[in-house]
């Protein structure tokens, strides 16, 4: 789903004794395979993931009698909760009914005897996500402005390999030190910021906004159009999922014990994230810091209810507001065509956001097996054109203010001299 993060998650699970293979390849044939076994009115992510899994089993690379599939479930109202059902039916239709499916979730669904989430596993997976978020942030920022082309990728590749080892073997002190080492190493990259690029944030359905094939390589398209891409932290989505039980207690007066436990979990994540925030604050480069989920929640209460939990729920709206309030008014809102919750909390709130932030430049883009790539690219090009024009206008306004200030200062000096 998320190439940077999942490569690290794969290493974490391998270090725990599992033989894991993250399915990275995705082609038009994968989509065709998915459509063959999943009804085409299902959401695009379920078609992609099911297609990848069936394709892998049909490849002959795996011993079918010793292979299982693993897929995440949120447990919410979104169809992501039904992926296991989609895949199970697809396996039966494709002749792989004997292949077991493991559900990766923290809400007690579909318990599997051969796979358990333990505390050592949770620690390693959390480290992997922290590293993934940090490396993604550093890669996109520096790649946009680097003087020596390819330098950022080289440092990124070096740290990706180091982080795979650190995920598996580091203690807390080593993990903490590595955060500062990573940021300091990227700090050495020389940037040419003489020409300011428009910052464009990416939000949307959790799989499609990270999945390069699923979003037709939106990061590459934006960078070719001369934008600096700001991608959301994966840990932000995890924090959002953790708020569900807290919200249920607030609004419905239920799950009091679980509410307390998830609040503790969020506080632990925030505590572990402190060094990432500190290292990025100390940088001379302007990075968007990891979010405080309760601040994000508070920022959207005048736009929609925090009871909107299905799919990306209020969090998608909050991500857009967060971007705008941190000087990133240009946003691509990505959704699979058949994703109803995403259309509600994505497209559905854009008018309200623009009323609150008139300068917001938001473009919703649908992704689907039958969607026009040309139309998607043209919408993104239009967004970046508007973003560049706005940047020029702002520069002129700033210049005018500077000139006005200079004139005022000169007038004051002249008056004092006359006196």
C-alpha positions as CSV (number, residue, x, y, z in Angstrom):
1,X,0.0,0.0,0.0
2,X,2.6,2.5,1.1
3,X,6.0,1.5,-0.5
4,X,8.3,3.3,2.0
5,X,6.4,2.1,5.1
6,X,5.6,-1.4,4.0
7,X,9.2,-2.2,3.1
8,X,10.1,-1.5,6.7
9,X,7.0,-3.3,8.1
10,X,8.1,-6.4,6.0
11,X,11.6,-6.3,7.7
12,X,10.0,-6.0,11.2
13,X,7.8,-9.1,10.6
14,X,10.7,-11.1,9.1
15,X,12.8,-10.3,12.2
16,X,10.0,-11.9,14.3
17,X,10.3,-15.2,12.5
18,X,7.6,-14.8,9.9
19,X,8.3,-15.5,6.2
20,X,6.7,-12.4,4.7
21,X,6.4,-11.1,1.2
22,X,4.8,-7.7,0.6
23,X,3.1,-7.7,-2.8
24,X,4.6,-4.6,-4.5
25,X,3.9,-5.2,-8.2
26,X,0.7,-3.8,-9.7
27,X,-0.2,-3.5,-13.3
28,X,-3.2,-3.2,-15.6
29,X,-3.3,-7.0,-15.6
30,X,-3.7,-6.8,-11.7
31,X,-6.7,-4.6,-12.2
32,X,-8.2,-7.1,-14.7
33,X,-7.6,-10.0,-12.3
34,X,-9.3,-8.0,-9.5
35,X,-12.3,-7.2,-11.7
36,X,-12.6,-10.9,-12.6
37,X,-13.1,-11.9,-9.0
38,X,-14.6,-8.8,-7.4
39,X,-17.8,-7.1,-8.5
40,X,-16.9,-3.9,-10.3
41,X,-19.2,-1.8,-8.0
42,X,-16.8,-2.6,-5.2
43,X,-14.3,0.2,-4.3
44,X,-11.1,0.4,-6.3
45,X,-8.7,-0.5,-3.3
46,X,-10.5,-3.8,-2.9
47,X,-10.2,-4.6,-6.6
48,X,-6.5,-3.8,-6.5
49,X,-5.6,-5.7,-3.4
50,X,-7.7,-8.8,-4.4
51,X,-6.1,-8.7,-7.8
52,X,-2.6,-8.6,-6.3
53,X,-3.3,-11.6,-4.1
54,X,-4.9,-13.8,-6.7
55,X,-2.1,-12.9,-9.1
56,X,0.6,-13.9,-6.6
57,X,-1.1,-17.3,-5.9
58,X,-1.4,-17.9,-9.7
59,X,2.3,-17.0,-10.3
60,X,3.7,-20.3,-9.1
61,X,6.2,-18.6,-6.8
62,X,4.6,-19.8,-3.6
63,X,3.7,-23.3,-2.2
64,X,-0.1,-23.0,-2.0
65,X,-0.2,-25.5,0.8
66,X,2.2,-23.4,3.0
67,X,1.0,-19.9,2.1
68,X,-1.4,-17.6,3.9
69,X,-2.7,-14.1,2.9
70,X,-2.7,-11.2,5.4
71,X,-4.8,-8.1,5.1
72,X,-5.7,-5.3,7.5
73,X,-9.2,-4.6,8.9
74,X,-10.2,-1.4,10.7
75,X,-13.4,-2.8,12.0
76,X,-15.4,0.3,11.0
77,X,-18.3,0.8,8.6
78,X,-16.1,1.2,5.6
79,X,-15.9,-1.6,3.0
80,X,-12.2,-2.0,4.1
81,X,-13.7,-4.1,6.9
82,X,-15.1,-6.4,4.3
83,X,-11.9,-7.0,2.4
84,X,-11.5,-10.4,4.1
85,X,-14.9,-11.4,2.8
86,X,-14.1,-10.2,-0.8
87,X,-10.8,-12.1,-0.7
88,X,-12.3,-15.2,0.7
89,X,-15.0,-15.4,-2.1
90,X,-12.3,-14.6,-4.7
91,X,-10.1,-17.4,-3.5
92,X,-13.0,-19.9,-3.7
93,X,-13.8,-18.7,-7.2
94,X,-10.1,-18.9,-8.3
95,X,-9.6,-22.4,-6.9
96,X,-7.6,-21.4,-3.8
97,X,-10.3,-22.1,-1.1
98,X,-7.6,-23.9,1.0
99,X,-5.5,-20.8,1.4
100,X,-6.1,-19.2,4.8
101,X,-6.6,-15.4,5.3
102,X,-5.2,-13.6,8.4
103,X,-6.9,-10.4,9.5
104,X,-4.5,-7.8,10.9
105,X,-6.6,-5.8,13.3
106,X,-6.6,-4.5,16.9
107,X,-10.4,-4.9,17.5
108,X,-10.6,-8.6,17.9
109,X,-12.0,-9.6,14.5
110,X,-11.2,-12.9,12.7
111,X,-8.8,-14.3,15.2
112,X,-6.1,-16.5,13.7
113,X,-4.2,-19.3,15.6
114,X,-1.0,-18.8,13.7
115,X,-0.6,-15.1,14.1
116,X,-0.8,-12.9,17.2
117,X,0.0,-9.2,17.7
118,X,2.4,-9.2,20.6
119,X,4.0,-6.3,22.5
120,X,7.5,-6.9,20.8
121,X,5.7,-7.0,17.4
122,X,3.8,-3.8,18.2
123,X,7.0,-2.0,19.2
124,X,8.8,-3.0,15.9
125,X,5.8,-2.0,13.8
126,X,5.4,1.4,15.4
127,X,9.2,2.0,14.9
128,X,8.7,1.1,11.2
129,X,5.9,3.5,10.8
130,X,7.8,6.3,12.5
131,X,10.8,5.7,10.2
132,X,8.5,5.5,7.1
133,X,6.9,8.9,8.0
134,X,10.2,10.6,8.6
135,X,11.9,9.2,5.5
136,X,8.9,10.1,3.3
137,X,8.9,13.7,4.7
138,X,12.6,14.2,4.2
139,X,12.6,12.6,0.7
140,X,9.8,14.8,-0.8
141,X,11.1,18.1,0.7
142,X,14.7,17.7,-0.3
143,X,14.1,16.1,-3.7
144,X,12.0,19.1,-4.7
145,X,14.9,21.6,-4.2
146,X,18.1,19.6,-4.4
147,X,21.0,21.2,-6.3
148,X,22.8,17.9,-7.0
149,X,20.1,15.7,-8.7
150,X,19.9,12.2,-7.2
151,X,21.6,13.2,-3.9
152,X,18.4,12.9,-1.9
153,X,17.6,9.5,-3.3
154,X,21.1,8.3,-2.5
155,X,20.8,9.3,1.2
156,X,17.2,8.0,1.4
157,X,18.4,4.6,0.0
158,X,21.2,4.5,2.6
159,X,18.9,5.2,5.5
160,X,16.2,2.8,4.2
161,X,18.7,-0.1,4.5
162,X,19.9,1.1,8.0
163,X,16.3,1.6,9.2
164,X,15.5,-2.0,8.2
165,X,18.2,-3.2,10.7
166,X,17.2,-0.6,13.3
167,X,13.5,-1.7,13.2
168,X,14.6,-5.2,14.0
169,X,17.4,-4.7,16.5
170,X,17.6,-1.2,18.0
171,X,16.8,-0.4,21.7
172,X,15.0,2.9,22.7
173,X,18.2,4.9,23.0
174,X,19.5,3.7,19.6
175,X,16.1,4.4,18.0
176,X,16.0,7.9,19.5
177,X,19.6,8.7,18.3
178,X,18.9,7.4,14.8
179,X,16.1,10.0,14.4
180,X,18.5,12.9,14.9
181,X,21.1,11.1,12.7
182,X,18.7,10.8,9.8
183,X,17.6,14.4,9.9
184,X,21.2,15.7,10.3
185,X,22.2,13.6,7.3
186,X,19.4,15.0,5.1
187,X,20.3,18.5,6.5
188,X,23.6,18.3,4.5
189,X,21.8,18.3,1.2
190,X,22.2,21.6,-0.6
191,X,18.9,23.2,-1.8
192,X,18.2,25.8,-4.3
193,X,15.2,27.7,-2.9
194,X,15.7,30.8,-5.1
195,X,12.6,29.8,-7.0
196,X,9.8,29.0,-4.6
197,X,7.6,26.0,-5.6
198,X,4.0,25.7,-4.7
199,X,3.4,23.3,-1.9
200,X,0.7,20.7,-2.7
201,X,-0.7,18.4,0.0
202,X,-2.2,15.0,-0.8
203,X,-5.2,13.7,1.1
204,X,-7.8,11.0,0.5
205,X,-8.7,7.3,1.0
206,X,-5.9,5.7,3.0
207,X,-4.8,3.1,0.3
208,X,-5.2,5.2,-2.8
209,X,-3.4,8.3,-1.4
210,X,-0.2,6.2,-0.8
211,X,-0.5,3.5,-3.5
212,X,1.6,4.7,-6.5
213,X,-0.3,2.6,-9.1
214,X,-3.6,3.2,-7.4
215,X,-3.2,7.0,-7.7
216,X,-1.5,6.9,-11.1
217,X,1.8,8.1,-9.5
218,X,0.4,11.4,-8.3
219,X,3.6,12.4,-6.5
220,X,5.6,12.0,-9.7
221,X,3.0,14.0,-11.7
222,X,3.0,16.8,-9.1
223,X,6.8,17.0,-9.0
224,X,7.0,17.1,-12.8
225,X,4.6,20.0,-12.7
226,X,7.0,21.9,-10.4
227,X,5.3,21.3,-7.0
228,X,6.7,20.4,-3.6
229,X,4.6,17.4,-2.5
230,X,3.5,17.1,1.2
231,X,2.2,13.6,1.9
232,X,0.4,12.8,5.1
233,X,2.0,10.8,7.9
234,X,0.7,7.2,8.2
235,X,0.9,7.5,12.0
236,X,-1.8,10.2,11.8
237,X,-4.3,7.7,10.4
238,X,-3.4,5.2,13.2
239,X,-4.0,7.9,15.8
240,X,-7.4,8.7,14.2
241,X,-8.4,5.0,14.4
242,X,-7.3,5.1,18.1
243,X,-9.7,8.0,18.8
244,X,-12.8,6.0,17.8
245,X,-13.4,4.5,21.3
246,X,-12.7,7.8,22.9
247,X,-15.3,9.4,20.6
248,X,-17.8,6.6,21.3
249,X,-17.5,7.4,25.0
250,X,-17.8,11.1,24.5
251,X,-20.9,11.0,22.2
252,X,-22.6,7.7,23.1
253,X,-21.4,7.1,26.7
254,X,-20.0,3.6,25.9
255,X,-16.7,1.8,25.9
256,X,-15.3,3.8,28.9
257,X,-12.5,1.3,29.7
258,X,-11.5,1.1,26.0
259,X,-11.6,4.9,25.8
260,X,-9.0,5.2,28.6
261,X,-6.8,2.5,27.1
262,X,-6.8,4.1,23.6
263,X,-6.1,7.5,25.2
264,X,-3.0,6.0,26.9
265,X,-2.0,4.5,23.6
266,X,-2.2,7.9,21.8
267,X,-0.2,9.5,24.6
268,X,2.5,6.9,24.3
269,X,2.7,7.5,20.5
270,X,2.9,11.2,21.1
271,X,5.7,10.6,23.7
272,X,7.7,8.5,21.2
273,X,7.1,11.1,18.5
274,X,8.7,13.9,20.6
275,X,12.2,13.3,19.2
276,X,10.9,13.4,15.6
277,X,9.2,16.8,16.3
278,X,12.3,18.2,18.0
279,X,14.7,17.1,15.3
280,X,12.5,18.6,12.6
281,X,12.0,21.8,14.5
282,X,15.8,22.2,14.8
283,X,16.2,21.8,11.1
284,X,16.8,24.9,8.9
285,X,14.3,23.4,6.4
286,X,10.6,23.9,6.8
287,X,8.9,20.6,7.6
288,X,5.3,19.9,8.5
289,X,5.5,18.4,12.0
290,X,3.6,15.2,13.0
291,X,0.0,16.1,14.0
292,X,-1.5,16.3,17.4
293,X,-4.7,14.3,16.8
294,X,-6.8,16.1,19.5
295,X,-5.9,19.5,18.0
296,X,-6.9,18.3,14.5
297,X,-10.2,17.0,16.0
298,X,-10.9,20.3,17.6
299,X,-10.1,22.2,14.3
300,X,-12.9,20.5,12.4
301,X,-15.8,20.6,14.9
302,X,-17.3,23.7,13.2
303,X,-17.2,21.9,9.8
304,X,-18.5,18.4,10.7
305,X,-19.2,16.1,13.6
306,X,-16.4,14.0,15.0
307,X,-19.0,11.2,14.9
308,X,-18.0,10.8,11.2
309,X,-15.7,7.8,11.7
310,X,-16.5,5.7,8.6
311,X,-13.5,5.4,6.2
312,X,-11.2,8.3,6.8
313,X,-14.1,10.1,8.6
314,X,-13.4,13.6,10.1
315,X,-9.7,12.9,9.8
316,X,-9.6,13.5,6.0
317,X,-11.3,16.9,6.6
318,X,-8.9,17.7,9.4
319,X,-5.9,16.9,7.2
320,X,-7.1,19.5,4.7
321,X,-7.6,22.1,7.4
322,X,-4.2,21.3,8.9
323,X,-2.5,21.8,5.5
324,X,-4.2,25.1,4.9
325,X,-3.4,26.4,8.4
326,X,0.3,25.5,7.9
327,X,0.6,27.5,4.6
328,X,-0.3,24.6,2.3
329,X,-3.5,25.8,0.6
330,X,-3.1,23.6,-2.5
331,X,-4.6,20.2,-2.0
332,X,-5.3,17.1,-4.2
333,X,-8.2,15.2,-2.6
334,X,-7.9,11.6,-3.9
335,X,-10.8,9.2,-3.7
336,X,-11.8,5.9,-5.3
337,X,-14.9,6.5,-7.4
338,X,-17.1,4.0,-5.4
339,X,-15.9,5.2,-1.9
340,X,-19.0,6.8,-0.4
341,X,-17.6,7.9,2.9
342,X,-14.7,9.6,1.1
343,X,-17.1,11.6,-1.1
344,X,-18.9,12.8,2.0
345,X,-15.8,13.8,4.1
346,X,-13.7,14.8,1.1
347,X,-15.7,16.3,-1.8
348,X,-18.7,17.0,0.5
349,X,-16.9,19.4,2.8
350,X,-14.8,21.3,0.2
351,X,-17.5,24.1,0.0
352,X,-17.5,24.5,3.8
353,X,-13.7,24.6,3.9
354,X,-13.6,27.3,1.1
355,X,-16.1,29.4,3.0
356,X,-13.8,29.3,6.0
357,X,-10.6,29.6,4.0
358,X,-11.4,31.5,0.7
359,X,-7.9,31.1,-0.6
360,X,-8.0,27.2,-0.4
361,X,-7.1,25.6,-3.8
362,X,-8.6,22.1,-3.5
363,X,-9.1,19.7,-6.4
364,X,-10.9,16.3,-5.9
365,X,-9.7,13.5,-8.2
366,X,-11.5,10.2,-8.7
367,X,-9.5,7.0,-9.3
368,X,-11.2,3.9,-10.7
369,X,-10.4,1.0,-13.2
370,X,-12.3,3.0,-15.8
371,X,-11.2,6.5,-14.9
372,X,-9.5,8.6,-17.5
373,X,-5.8,9.2,-16.7
374,X,-5.8,12.2,-19.0
375,X,-8.7,13.8,-17.1
376,X,-6.9,13.1,-13.8
377,X,-3.6,14.6,-15.1
378,X,-5.4,17.7,-16.5
379,X,-7.2,18.3,-13.1
380,X,-3.8,18.1,-11.3
381,X,-2.2,20.4,-13.9
382,X,-5.0,23.0,-13.4
383,X,-4.4,22.9,-9.7
384,X,-0.7,23.5,-10.0
385,X,-1.3,26.3,-12.5
386,X,-3.6,28.1,-10.1
387,X,-1.1,27.4,-7.2
388,X,1.7,29.0,-9.2
389,X,-0.4,32.0,-10.1
390,X,-1.4,32.5,-6.4
391,X,2.3,32.2,-5.4
392,X,3.2,35.0,-7.9
393,X,0.4,37.2,-6.6
394,X,1.4,36.7,-3.0
395,X,5.0,37.6,-3.9
396,X,3.8,40.8,-5.5
397,X,1.6,41.6,-2.5
398,X,4.5,41.0,-0.1
399,X,6.8,43.2,-2.3
400,X,4.2,45.9,-2.3
401,X,4.0,45.8,1.5
402,X,7.8,45.9,1.8
403,X,8.0,48.9,-0.5
404,X,5.2,50.6,1.4
405,X,7.1,50.0,4.7
406,X,10.3,51.4,3.2
407,X,8.4,54.5,2.0
408,X,6.8,55.0,5.4
409,X,10.2,54.7,7.1
410,X,11.8,57.2,4.7
411,X,8.9,59.7,5.3
412,X,9.4,59.3,9.1
413,X,13.1,60.0,8.7
414,X,12.5,63.0,6.5
415,X,10.0,64.5,9.0
416,X,12.5,64.0,11.9
417,X,15.2,65.7,9.8
418,X,12.9,68.7,9.0
419,X,12.2,69.0,12.7
